[in-house]
């Protein structure tokens, strides 16, 4: 996160998530749990597409208020954060009936959350150079239009809005955002109203992003526990349960012990905030989808894994490993090293998704355990840097 201010560890400026921020994160717990239900029972392509759009929308709302709390610190307006929390809760509550009669509530809540986040910066007289969508709000327009649409058209407009936000994020660097503000307030009359640049605290952002991934991993454990609580306890359940738990431990290690900001194999400060944030969003979405598939695998411990569940489990893991490869490459590892880290595991996960018809959940889960073990093993065998020479 090279575009942020990063206090050194143990300096007085270092801070951790406040009670208000942790309270706000409870909406993430509720939202991830509700969104995971969209994928239960073997989703089709339409279910998966809708899940992707709604998860990214929910994550965007969470991310906007996370950055707000990061920059403002103790000066954050409690009422603003709590109103945003209520909007996020409405989004989570409307997930269950989004195909029937609550899609309008999800869209309206998202519009209000986005608008509230933007007004919070205007009230402070600041702009976030690391987060261009707070200055370029084109992505919100399709969501407004969707309020007068139904069915597939509505969901397509949601996807269009998120795609615009993603394009803006990649197109507008912090320097370009600052130049845009300079141009907008170039006149003598407007110069006194020019907002100042807000600087993010990179370690604190990284901590919040890591906490979100922990929340998603916790949802995976909750899915496993819920499925096991109503299943017959036999050797098949033991095999699937232990294997699934080991898989989650490996994902935790890749994202939080061998990664940064919850992104697997990412080095600290390897990416600017505006690029690390969307990468984190896709990582969290892939892990949440994997959580739903894991719960279904435990529920089918005594039979074959349904094809849709197998595809979801292997496909979401493949997306996660692909992100790990991109993060490894962005962290300074050579192309060959990045391929060595993730290519074998990625190929195995994809092959299982395509050709493991008739496999039982025990065999499938433990083969995936071996796949995810590969990047951890390669990373552990990485040669240590030479010790620094001590001047005589």
C-alpha positions, -999 to 999 in steps of 0.1 A, spaced: 0 0 0 25 25 -12 1 54 -14 -7 54 23 10 67 54 23 37 73 34 42 109 61 19 120 52 -9 144 52 0 180 53 38 173 28 59 192 8 64 160 0 27 156 -36 19 164 -60 -10 163 -97 -14 155 -119 5 179 -150 -8 196 -171 12 172 -153 -4 142 -157 -39 157 -193 -32 164 -198 -22 127 -181 -54 116 -210 -74 131 -230 -64 100 -203 -82 80 -209 -113 101 -247 -111 93 -242 -102 57 -217 -130 49 -240 -156 65 -270 -145 45 -251 -143 12 -237 -178 17 -273 -191 17 -276 -181 -20 -252 -209 -28 -266 -237 -7 -278 -269 -23 -258 -267 -55 -261 -233 -72 -266 -228 -110 -249 -201 -130 -276 -176 -123 -273 -182 -86 -235 -178 -87 -237 -146 -108 -263 -131 -84 -241 -140 -54 -210 -124 -70 -229 -91 -76 -245 -90 -42 -213 -99 -23 -193 -73 -40 -220 -47 -34 -221 -56 3 -183 -56 5 -181 -22 -11 -204 -7 15 -183 -23 43 -151 -11 27 -163 25 24 -170 28 61 -139 9 69 -118 35 51 -138 63 67 -131 49 102 -94 44 92 -89 80 82 -110 97 108 -99 76 138 -113 90 171 -129 118 151 -153 94 133 -189 105 138 -206 77 157 -240 85 142 -227 83 107 -212 49 113 -243 36 130 -266 48 102 -242 31 77 -244 0 99 -282 0 97 -281 3 60 -257 -27 58 -281 -46 81 -310 -39 57 -289 -52 28 -282 -84 47 -318 -88 57 -330 -84 21 -308 -111 7 -331 -140 14 -360 -126 -6 -340 -108 -33 -356 -129 -61 -391 -122 -49 -399 -88 -34 -369 -74 -15 -345 -65 -44 -356 -29 -42 -347 -28 -5 -312 -41 -12 -307 -16 -40 -321 13 -20 -300 5 10 -268 3 -11 -276 37 -27 -281 52 8 -249 36 21 -228 49 -8 -244 83 -6 -238 86 31 -202 76 28 -197 103 1 -214 130 22 -192 121 52 -161 131 33 -178 163 20 -187 172 55 -151 169 66 -138 189 36 -116 159 26 -112 135 -3 -96 101 -3 -70 98 -30 -65 61 -23 -103 55 -30 -113 71 -63 -149 60 -62 -155 85 -34 -148 112 -59 -161 96 -91 -196 83 -84 -206 71 -119 -210 35 -106 -240 46 -85 -261 57 -115 -270 22 -127 -282 13 -92 -305 43 -92 -319 33 -126 -324 -2 -114 -351 10 -89 -375 12 -119 -365 -22 -134 -373 -59 -126 -357 -93 -129 -326 -98 -149 -324 -62 -161 -322 -50 -125 -293 -74 -117 -275 -65 -149 -276 -29 -139 -262 -37 -105 -233 -56 -122 -228 -27 -145 -225 -3 -116 -199 -25 -98 -180 -29 -131 -178 9 -135 -166 13 -99 -139 -14 -106 -128 4 -138 -126 37 -119 -105 21 -92 -80 8 -116 -80 39 -139 -76 66 -113 -44 66 -93 -40 88 -62 -20 113 -83 -48 114 -109 -75 119 -83 -55 148 -68 -51 164 -103 -88 161 -108 -95 179 -75 -69 206 -84 -86 212 -118 -121 213 -102 -110 239 -76 -86 259 -98 -105 292 -98 -98 319 -72 -134 317 -59 -132 279 -54 -97 277 -41 -107 284 -5 -132 255 -7 -107 230 -20 -109 198 0 -77 185 15 -63 150 8 -70 124 35 -43 99 41 -50 63 51 -32 44 78 -20 14 60 -13 -10 90 -48 -2 103 -64 -9 69 -45 -41 67 -58 -52 101 -94 -45 92 -91 -64 59 -76 -93 77 -104 -92 103 -129 -95 74 -112 -126 61 -113 -140 96 -151 -134 97 -155 -152 64 -135 -182 77 -156 -181 108 -187 -184 86 -171 -215 70 -167 -231 105 -203 -222 113 -215 -239 81 -196 -270 90 -209 -271 125 -245 -266 114 -243 -294 88 -226 -318 112 -251 -311 140 -279 -327 119 -259 -355 102 -252 -390 113 -219 -392 132 -199 -419 114 -165 -424 100 -174 -406 68 -185 -375 87 -153 -377 107 -132 -378 75 -150 -349 59 -151 -328 90 -114 -332 98 -104 -326 62 -125 -295 58 -111 -281 90 -76 -287 78 -85 -270 46 -97 -239 65 -65 -239 85 -45 -238 53 -65 -209 39 -60 -191 71 -23 -196 69 -20 -186 33 -40 -154 38 -29 -142 72 4 -158 80 19 -159 45 0 -130 31 -11 -94 39 -44 -76 42 -61 -110 41 -48 -117 5 -28 -149 1 9 -146 -6 8 -108 -8 37 -89 7 31 -59 29 31 -26 10 33 -45 -23 2 -28 -37 -14 7 -34 -46 8 -14 -68 12 -45 -55 -21 -60 -53 -41 -28 -89 -34 -19 -106 -50 -49 -82 -79 -47 -93 -84 -11 -129 -82 -22 -125 -111 -47 -105 -131 -21 -132 -127 5 -159 -136 -20 -141 -168 -31 -136 -179 5 -173 -172 14 -183 -193 -16 -159 -221 -5 -175 -219 29 -210 -226 15 -197 -255 -5 -178 -269 25 -210 -270 45 -228 -288 17 -199 -313 15 -203 -321 52 -240 -325 47 -234 -351 20 -207 -370 40 -224 -404 34 -229 -401 -3 -215 -386 -35 -208 -349 -38 -234 -333 -61 -218 -319 -93 -229 -283 -85 -214 -285 -50 -181 -300 -64 -179 -273 -90 -185 -246 -64 -159 -260 -40 -132 -265 -66 -140 -234 -86 -140 -210 -56 -107 -226 -45 -93 -221 -80 -102 -184 -79 -85 -181 -45 -53 -197 -58 -54 -176 -89 -55 -145 -67 -26 -159 -47 -6 -162 -79 -13 -126 -89 -4 -114 -54 28 -134 -54 38 -118 -87 29 -83 -75 50 -90 -44 82 -91 -63 84 -129 -70 94 -138 -105 69 -152 -129 85 -187 -126 84 -186 -88 47 -174 -88 38 -203 -112 57 -228 -91 38 -216 -60 2 -219 -74 1 -236 -108 1 -273 -95 -26 -266 -69 -46 -246 -94 -45 -273 -120 -54 -300 -95 -84 -280 -82 -97 -273 -117 -92 -310 -127 -112 -322 -97 -140 -298 -106 -141 -311 -141 -135 -348 -137 -142 -360 -102 -177 -373 -109 -188 -399 -84 -161 -390 -59 -171 -391 -22 -167 -360 -1 -138 -376 19 -117 -382 -12 -125 -348 -26 -118 -328 5 -85 -346 13 -73 -342 -23 -79 -305 -20 -60 -305 13 -30 -318 -7 -35 -292 -34 -35 -263 -9 -6 -278 10 16 -273 -21 20 -235 -20 25 -236 18 53 -262 13 70 -242 -15 68 -210 6 83 -228 36 112 -241 15 120 -206 2 157 -198 9 162 -172 37 178 -139 27 215 -137 36 222 -121 70 231 -84 69 268 -77 73 276 -60 106 301 -31 100 334 -35 118 
